[in-house]
Amino acid sequence: MILNTIKSKFSRKFKKNNWPGLIEAYKSHLPVDSKTPIITLKEGNTPLIFSEKLSKIIGNDTQIYLKYDGLNPTGSFKDRGMTMAISKAKEEGCEAVICASTGNTSASAAAYATRGGLKSYVLIPDGFVAQGKLAQALMYGAEVLSIKGNFDDALKIVQDLSNKFPITLVNSVNPYRIEGQKTAAFEIVDDLSCTPDWLCIPMGNAGNITAYWKGFQEYSKKNQKLPKMMGFQASGSAPLVNNIIVKNPDTIATAIRIGNPVNREKAKVVKKESKGDFQSVTDTEIIESYKLLAKEGIFCEPASAASVAGLIKNKNRIKKESTIVCVLTGNGLKDPDCAIKNNDAMFQQNIEPSLKNISKKLGY
Ligand code: AN7
């Protein structure tokens, strides 16, 4: 185990300190050439963290790892796709980009667009975007339109706008997004020196599960077993699990509050080819996992915790000595309201600041 870890550290082409960003690192696997202007914030190369708590909960000598993609420059996996989408938009001479977003896509699009000197427009569902994400989009200088509708309404409008006007759509229907995001699977294979048995991942529009599957297919060695792709949705927002359109999706995990995923057909192929499964988890289960992860020192956003809630739900189906990766797609700091409302911490306020009083409060 330790030997493997050391070996995989050196099998990466670039040392941590001079990581050039994922396009440069994996350019032989990506649709770029010397003419592509690379717009990067050095995204990618995120840690794969062994989870002692989860490995113990699942038992049976399983090894559970967390792909902590919340450590990307804007705090979510979207940066992997956005470095590609914005670089290609720039290469193609486009001057403005647009997206609909539950939050993270807008933050990432705004950051990479401004870095590349492009204008960005974002449509978000009024009242259902976490504070941190909105703050980011505003700070990075996007023009933000908060609509009286949900993500699915917003996506339909931006698709129409990008067909009518010279604005590039950077939602995950943009194929370059998938190309960039597939590098997360490359990194997992590099770190483990093998493919995992299962990949547990939250699904909204199902761009990321599509990207991971493409990544595993392209990067694994011949005859190497590919992972079962286990996609999880919130039970109030589970169009892929139930094979329906959800008109009014509802979940505490606002990032995946999506009722009509654009990558539905691609996701079905992933499920079938990987012999995987799509299942739902309740908001209560999501919050339980969110708290459990934080108690191991890993703070992710609620949508990300759906991957772990799903893992735990499948405890009895997991084969002995399996290696499983749960993808933590976004950083917990994105949604401070959710954290402050959902924790088991001792938090006493309005305390008199005297040594005597505080010693007593602390039980000394
Ligand atoms: C933390 O930002 O759709 O299945 O507009 O932010 O590829 O859609 C976010 C999605 C999972 C689902 N976890 O990924 C958006 C948006 C987090 C997310 C997903 C999202 P996909």
Residues whose N, C-alpha, C, O or C-beta is under 5 A from the ligand:
A	BS01	AN7	A100 S101 T102 G103 N104 T105 S106 P202 M203 G204 N205 A206 G207 N208 I209 A255 A303 S304 T329 G330
